[in-house]
Amino acid sequence: MPEACGFLNCLTMNLFDVYPLYPIEPVRGKGCYVYDAEGLEYLDMYGGHAVISIGHAHPHYVDAIARQVAALGFYSNSVENSLQKEFALRLGKVCGYEDYSFFMCNSGAEANENAIKLASFHSGKEKILAFSQAFHGRTSGAVAATDNPKIVSPFNRTANVEFVPLNDLVAVETKLKEGGFCAVLVEGIQGVAGIQMPTGDFLRGLRRLTTQYGVSLILDEIQSGYGRTGKFFAHQLAGIRPDIITVAKGIANGFPVGGVLIAPHFEAWHGMLGTTFGGNHLACAAALAVLDVIENEKLIENANEVGEYLLSELAKISGLKEVRGKGLMIGIELDKPVAELRRRLLFEKHIFTGGAGVSTLRLLPALSIGRKEADCFLKAFKDLINE
Ligand SMILES: Cc1ncc(COP(=O)(O)O)c(C=O)c1O
């Protein structure tokens, strides 16, 4: 019940309490750092959940958004929008999928929702195959393909999604043989599961099996894509080309943008997909500015270099259960719960990190992070675990 102060017109609307919060409020950001109202500086090793790709408040990004909103912030998808075309053209070139087409939406879940829909329209089949511990978002189809019963409502539960273990090609083939599947949906690297890596052989095997059984291969690169692993997409480390790729998070550095890259064999028809906000002028300006910075500042190369450094230094630390990841997508698994360590990193060392499950610490910093920040994290981390 909301709290009342005695009069009906002075009821207070509270926030729907679904997020456990740290009692910290960043009010300003710059590069890899955020600041609270007192000016206290925090090193951001989490990028607001892999969203901050080019760093907080990058001047080129700020300027591009400010100029666009002053000119035209939004118009609907019923008129020409050359910014969308320019963005698709630039993205295709940067990521090596120039022959694919692009559909813009507003979030990762929505991108996956559209990807599933496309595969189902294309094949006329209704089932998708997903993987144990997968996370694909919270909209109906995406959450049904997410392996966490706690967030799947009875409405979302469906026999149209089946799960098999990651890296188990025999289980995949057994299911595909049964028929009825329009798609296999897999993360480039499983993020919420605690940075679980599909092997190169597994991804190549998935490509072979999906082609053999006439099923679309959808790569969810929402967390693992956009340069985070040192390649534009994580699946490019395995040398495969999926039929559909979904992107979001780092694509616009915090402006809500999602997208679907679609292979040439999918046919579009008017009305097939749609959105009010997706691909609006402001979203495109933000996404274009992000690509400018990624290219000009060679951030993918930087993610590779600083990521390798972090991974090699972490590998030298004894007492860790496992260190997993690629580039700046890193999971550090301990043999005990990680919540207290994360809390101490935040409140004593002023470093934001992420968690996954009970015992994995997740690092997803901006791709622009330097050695200085990596060393600062490593020192703080070692200090605390060696106590
Ligand atoms: C791999 C993956 N897919 C999909 C999503 C959902 O994205 P959004 O929260 O933008 O809907 C996430 C978010 O964490 C994710 O990590």
The ligand as a MOL file (V3000), in Angstrom:
LIG
                    3D

  0  0  0     0  0            999 V3000
M  V30 BEGIN CTAB
M  V30 COUNTS 16 16 0 0 0
M  V30 BEGIN ATOM
M  V30 1 C 22.8150 -11.4800 -24.0980 0
M  V30 2 C 21.6800 -10.5460 -23.8030 0
M  V30 3 N 20.5920 -10.5790 -24.5850 0
M  V30 4 C 19.5500 -9.7550 -24.3800 0
M  V30 5 C 19.5570 -8.8480 -23.3240 0
M  V30 6 C 18.3630 -7.9430 -23.1040 0
M  V30 7 O 18.6690 -6.6410 -23.4450 0
M  V30 8 P 17.7240 -5.4360 -22.9190 0
M  V30 9 O 17.8680 -5.3740 -21.4390 0
M  V30 10 O 18.2620 -4.2250 -23.6440 0
M  V30 11 O 16.3410 -5.7670 -23.3390 0
M  V30 12 C 20.6650 -8.7920 -22.4750 0
M  V30 13 C 20.6900 -7.8610 -21.3230 0
M  V30 14 O 21.3920 -8.0370 -20.3610 0
M  V30 15 C 21.7500 -9.6680 -22.7180 0
M  V30 16 O 22.8240 -9.6700 -21.9250 0
M  V30 END ATOM
M  V30 BEGIN BOND
M  V30 1 1 1 2
M  V30 2 1 2 3
M  V30 3 2 2 15
M  V30 4 2 3 4
M  V30 5 1 4 5
M  V30 6 1 5 6
M  V30 7 2 5 12
M  V30 8 1 6 7
M  V30 9 1 7 8
M  V30 10 2 8 9
M  V30 11 1 8 10
M  V30 12 1 8 11
M  V30 13 1 12 13
M  V30 14 1 12 15
M  V30 15 2 13 14
M  V30 16 1 15 16
M  V30 END BOND
M  V30 END CTAB
M  END
